Amino acid sequence: MLPSRPARALAVALLAVLLGALLPATAAQAASRTVQGGRLDWGIKSSFQSYVTGPIANGSWSLTGGAATVGGSRFRFHSATGSYDPATGAFSSGFSGGVRFIGHKKSDGGYELDLTISRPTVRITGGTGTVHADMVSKDRGSGRITSASQVPLATLGLSGINMKGGSTPIALNNIPATLTSQGAKAFAGYYTAGTPLDPISLFVDTSAPAGKPAASRSPEKPAEPKKAGRAAGRFEDAAVDWGVRRTFREYVTGSIGKGKWTLADGAQDGGALFRFPRGKGTYDPKKQTLDAGFAGSVSFTGADGLDLKLSAVAVRVKAGKGTLSADVLSDGDRQKAVPLVTFTAQDFAPKDGLAVLTEAPATLTADGAKAFGSLYRAGTAMDPVSLAVAVDTKAELPALPDLGSAPDPSDPPTEKTTATEASPADSDSGSRTGLYLVIGGAGVLAAAAGALYLARRRSTQQNNN
């Protein structure tokens, strides 16, 4: 016997309300989002790196455009920009930075092997993924140099991954990559199409369209106005960027050091460098002299007993030469104002309200060598130093590479932690974000079904009575 009309009406109304509660959440997730900030970690091909730096090619590689390294053999590209559509899973994100490989030096000083890969872009649509990149390469036979923009370099193995329904951040870890035919050609013929490349990992932030702020983000505080009326020669807005030494960072986080670095007191991580901000001091534009102190600290720790902290960073520039010093805390022993490196500063005149020095070559001092436990000799080339001083209150300092909102960038990514990755068994269930909606929907439907069952039971009992 059917339940009474009031009971049926109650159950239908309850079902409608509960289903309606699901729709706003689904619709909210379906809105297209903007990719803004994040990183791509990719070694391209580890065996190629080994070949380039090995005894046959006897070459090297170098980083450009703010690219960094992470772990033992991966390059980190930064400042992701692009778009993501949760409804279709379409994803496109470009990254900044590049790497240049050179080898087989010739008698005229040139190189037979000369390959640059920069500005990688990941595009995913319809379950198919491709990595594009700008490439400059030298043909192995003719030596002819070719340059091409956004070459489809590699295809991505996305089996078991459903890109639909994600929010923020978007993470893809250890995705298989395979060389394309166009990539093989741009790779100067060193590998054939279909050759496996190193897996790719990326982590990017996304934001809702204008007028629809993401629920997980709190609104940013408006920038504080800069102080006016400062004393002549004084400034209160400057930054110094320094990565210490690339191989030192790799040693710390590698298989031997098994450690990490930690930033504090306002220091920022730019991937290939550390930024020490809030610089204050004096600057003479005519003499191009500088005396400044900066905020922030960086601590390096490792399983081999490494315990080193650099803080109270200061920079002095005079007569075309600069010195970067810091307080050094090592194994409980503190030394103040240790001159760590010297660097050239030939052109440090202000332009458009900024006095900028970009990637000035730096050399380790004798005191710096002691601070690093004699790991390096005095005179060793360290990472370059970049300086920016706002001599005009309206001037803005250069932006730092944007690595996204992930945890400590010195920590290598772990496997199988992505919010948009599912095992093959779950490939038909959508992403984890989507799966939560499915589970939630099933619970709501079960509650509605239960309500309908109770309504029927009560009606039956009433009719029997």
Salt bridges, closest charged atoms under 4 A:
ASP41 OD2 - ARG39 NE 3.76
ASP41 OD1 - ARG76 NE 2.76
ASP114 OD2 - ARG100 NH2 2.72
ASP134 OD2 - ARG119 NE 2.68
ASP205 OD1 - ARG217 NH2 3.30
ASP237 OD2 - LYS226 NZ 3.17
ASP241 OD1 - ARG275 NE 2.79
GLU250 OE2 - ARG246 NH1 2.98
ASP291 OD1 - ARG316 NE 3.56
ASP383 OD2 - ARG249 NH1 2.87
